[in-house]
Amino acid sequence: MSKDNDALIQLFELLESRYAMRIVWALADGHPQTFRLLQDSVGGVTPNTLNTRLKELRGAHLIDHNGSGYLLTPHGAELVRRLADLKPYAGRWQHQQQRQAARADHNGHAGGHANGNGSAKSLAPAGRNGSARSAPKRHAAVRHGLRAAA
């Protein structure tokens, strides 16, 4: 694996930690936030989990703390700008997913069968044993970040 891929995987692993993206997006407006304000902004995070994520994000030099509170570093601000560039793609992707789901729903209820054997084919990926799995929860960036940066 290349060093670029290693770095990308490392960044994704950090950002997919519970509440990490919410913290980054909560600080995206550039205003420092105290621990309590950040906890309210993120919503639903325990003090222990928030403290852990803040330490991880500080260790990665994405956020810092000054006398006024937590804020993004220049690297963190660049990350937010680059993630915001995903918004147009995410909108197109979501629209395509909705169209495909509507077509599958229409085919399943209109008497036609999507897979030709009498049942509508699931859009969920197959599990290890070949059975359909439920679709995974949307990634945190989609659930929280992309809408928050609008």
N, C-alpha and C positions, 0 to 999 in steps of 0.2 A: 504494500500500500504506500502511496506517495506521502510525503510530509504534508502537502496541502490537504489531502484527504484526512490524515491523522488530526490536523488542526481543526478541520470542519467537524469531524466526529466528536472531538473534545469539546468544542463550542456547543454543539447540539446536546451532548450529554449534560452540560451545565444548564443550558436553557430549558431542557425538558424536566429538570428537577421541579418538584411541586412548588408552585407559586413564584418561581424564578422569573418567568416572563411577566407575570402580573406586577412584580416589583419594578422591573425595568420600565414597563409601560407607565406605571404610576409616577415614575420620576421623569418621564419624557417631556413634560412641560418646562423643565429647567429650574423649577422652584424647589429648594431644599424642603425635605419633609422630616419631621421628628419621627421617632419610632412609633409613637401612638398614632400620629396622623397617617403614617405609612401603613400601619396595621388596619386602620379604618379604610384607607384607599384600596388596599388589596382585598380585604373582606374575607372573613372565615379562616384566617390563618392564626394559629396559636402563637403566643410570644416565643416559645422555644423554636418552632419551625421558622418563624420570621428571622430570629437571631441567627440560626444556622444558615439560611439563604443569604442574609446580609454578609456574613463572614465569607461565604463562598464567592459571592459577587464582588466583594472587596478584594479578595485574594486573586481574582481574575482581572482586577483593575477595570471593572465595568462601572462600579459605583465607588463613592468615597463618602466620608463624613467630615463636615466642617463644623464650626460652632453653631450653625443654624439647623443642621440636620443632614440627612442623606441626599446625595445628588449624583447624577451621572458624571463620569469622567469623560474626557474627550473620546476615548475608545467606546464608552457606553453610548454616547450621543451619536457616534458614527454607526454603531450597531442599530440603533433605533431608526436612523435615516435609511439604512439599507433594508431593514425589515419592512419599513413603510413602503418601499418600492414593490413589495410583494402584493400590496393591496389590489392593484388592477388584475394581476394574475389570479389571485384568490377569488375575486368576483367572477371572473370568467369561468374558473374551475367550478365554483359553486353552482353557477347557472347551468353548466353542462351536466353536473350531477343531478340537479333537479329535473332537467329535461329527460335524462335517462331513466330516472325513477318514475316520472310521470308516464313515459312510454311503456315501461315494464308493468306499471299498475294498470294502464289502459289495456294492454295486451292480456293481462291476467284476468281482468273483469269483463272484457268484451267478447269472451268466448274463444279467442285465440290463445294459444299457449306458446310462451316464449321459447321453450326448449323442445317442443314437438312430442313430448311424452305424456302430456296431460297435466303438467303442473308448470307454474311460472318459475323461471330460473331466478334464484336469489342473486342479488348484486353483491352480497357479502362474500369475501374470499373463503375458500375451503380451508378447514382445519387440517391437522396432520392426518387424521383418519379419513379425510375426504368429505366429511360432513360440513354443512354450512355453519360458519360462526356468525355471531352477531357482529355488526359493524363496530369498530372501535370508536371510543369517544373522540370527538374532534380534538386536535392538538391544541395545546394552550395558546399558541400564537393565533390561531383562528378564533378560539372561544373568547379570548380576552384582549389580546394585543392589537390585532388588526383593526378592530372596531374602535378601540380606545384611542388610537392615534389619528383618528379622522379629523 
